[in-house]
């Protein structure tokens, strides 16, 4: 989508463009309210700043829309398409790594009570497994900070891709 076209959308239509990047209501509203944007960097800067203020409840709410890493995602829609694209290089390459990620996902959910979230774009399955293994050793506070940052990175990459 062209940034100039985004600037002219109704607030509702603009929110529909932004929401698949991260379904955090106040963040979506702030990104939409920041229009018009002269440059993509302006939009990304505001989105980044607003994302750094996400509360733990907002992060947990947004995680409800993210699939487990390495799992095939069912369903249709912009968010599902983005997740499939981001995880395209992860599953199905190495059975041992896939099995270890699946086991790690289960251990992570047992330990932290939420899905393991990581920016998959640009990372290999072994690299993701290494992060998963390391993050299982974190305390709850440290891990929540990492999850929020991973979600922020995903949101910004998705926004950038939307307007590329």
C-alpha positions in Angstrom: 0.0 0.0 0.0 1.2 3.5 -0.7 1.6 5.7 2.3 -0.3 8.5 0.6 -3.3 6.2 0.2 -3.1 5.1 3.9 -3.1 8.8 4.9 -6.5 9.2 3.1 -8.3 6.1 4.4 -11.0 6.4 7.0 -9.9 5.8 10.6 -11.6 2.4 10.5 -10.1 1.3 7.2 -6.6 2.5 8.3 -7.0 0.5 11.6 -7.8 -2.5 9.5 -4.5 -2.1 7.7 -2.5 -1.6 10.9 -4.1 -4.2 13.2 -2.6 -7.3 11.6 0.8 -6.0 12.4 0.0 -6.1 16.2 -3.5 -6.3 17.6 -3.0 -3.8 20.4 -5.9 -1.4 20.4 -4.2 1.7 21.8 -1.2 1.2 19.5 -3.4 0.8 16.4 -5.3 3.9 17.4 -2.1 5.9 17.9 -0.6 4.8 14.6 -3.8 5.8 12.8 -4.1 9.1 14.7 -0.6 10.0 13.7 -1.5 10.4 10.1 -0.7 12.0 7.7 2.8 10.6 7.4 5.2 12.3 5.0 7.7 9.4 5.1 7.6 5.7 6.1 10.3 6.5 8.7 7.9 8.8 10.4 5.2 6.1 10.7 7.8 3.6 11.9 9.2 6.0 14.5 5.8 6.7 16.0 4.9 3.0 15.9 8.1 2.1 17.6 7.7 4.7 20.3 4.1 3.6 21.0 5.1 -0.1 21.1 7.7 0.5 23.8 4.8 1.5 26.1 2.9 -1.7 25.7 1.6 -3.1 29.0 2.0 -6.8 29.9 -1.8 -7.2 29.4 -1.6 -5.7 25.9 1.3 -8.0 25.0 -0.6 -11.0 26.3 -3.7 -10.0 24.3 -1.7 -9.6 21.1 -0.1 -13.0 21.7 -3.5 -14.7 21.4 -3.2 -14.1 17.7 0.2 -15.6 17.2 0.7 -19.3 16.3 3.2 -21.5 17.9 6.6 -21.2 16.2 7.1 -24.0 13.7 3.5 -25.0 13.5 1.4 -24.8 10.3 -1.1 -22.0 10.6 -4.6 -22.6 9.5 -7.1 -19.9 8.7 -7.3 -16.9 6.3 -6.7 -13.3 6.8 -3.9 -10.7 6.8 -2.4 -11.8 10.1 -2.4 -15.5 9.2 -0.8 -14.7 5.8 1.9 -12.6 7.6 2.7 -15.4 10.1 2.9 -18.0 7.3 5.3 -15.9 5.4 7.5 -15.1 8.5 7.7 -18.8 9.4 8.1 -20.2 5.9 11.7 -21.2 6.4 11.3 -22.8 9.8 9.3 -26.0 9.9 9.9 -29.2 7.8 13.6 -28.7 7.2 15.0 -31.0 10.0 12.9 -33.4 11.9 15.1 -33.3 15.0 15.0 -29.5 15.1 11.3 -29.5 14.5 10.7 -32.0 17.3 12.9 -30.0 19.7 11.1 -26.8 18.8 7.7 -28.5 19.5 9.0 -29.8 22.8 10.4 -26.4 23.6 7.1 -24.8 22.8 5.3 -27.1 25.2 7.9 -26.4 28.0 7.7 -22.7 27.4 3.9 -22.7 27.6 4.1 -24.7 30.8 6.7 -22.4 32.3 5.3 -19.0 31.2 1.7 -19.6 30.4 1.9 -18.1 27.0 3.0 -19.0 23.5 6.7 -18.7 22.7 7.1 -15.6 20.5 10.1 -14.7 18.5 10.7 -12.7 15.4 11.1 -15.6 12.9 11.9 -13.4 9.9 15.6 -13.7 9.1 16.2 -16.5 11.6 16.9 -20.2 11.0 15.2 -23.0 12.8 18.4 -23.9 14.7 18.8 -20.3 15.7 15.2 -20.1 17.0 15.7 -23.3 18.9 18.8 -21.8 20.6 16.8 -18.7 21.6 13.9 -20.9 22.9 16.3 -23.0 25.0 18.0 -19.9 26.4 14.7 -18.1 27.1 13.4 -21.1 29.1 16.0 -20.2 31.8 14.8 -16.6 32.2 12.7 -15.3 35.1 9.2 -14.1 34.4 10.1 -10.4 34.4 13.1 -10.7 32.1 11.1 -12.9 29.7 8.2 -10.5 29.6 10.5 -7.8 28.5 11.9 -10.0 25.7 8.5 -11.0 24.5 7.4 -7.4 24.3 10.5 -6.5 22.3 10.0 -9.5 19.9 6.4 -8.4 19.4 7.5 -4.9 18.7 10.1 -6.1 16.2 7.4 -8.2 14.4 5.0 -5.3 14.4 7.5 -2.9 12.9 8.6 -5.4 10.2 5.0 -6.0 9.3 4.3 -2.3 9.1 7.4 -1.8 6.9 6.3 -4.6 4.6 2.8 -3.3 4.3 4.1 0.0 2.9 7.2 -1.3 1.0 
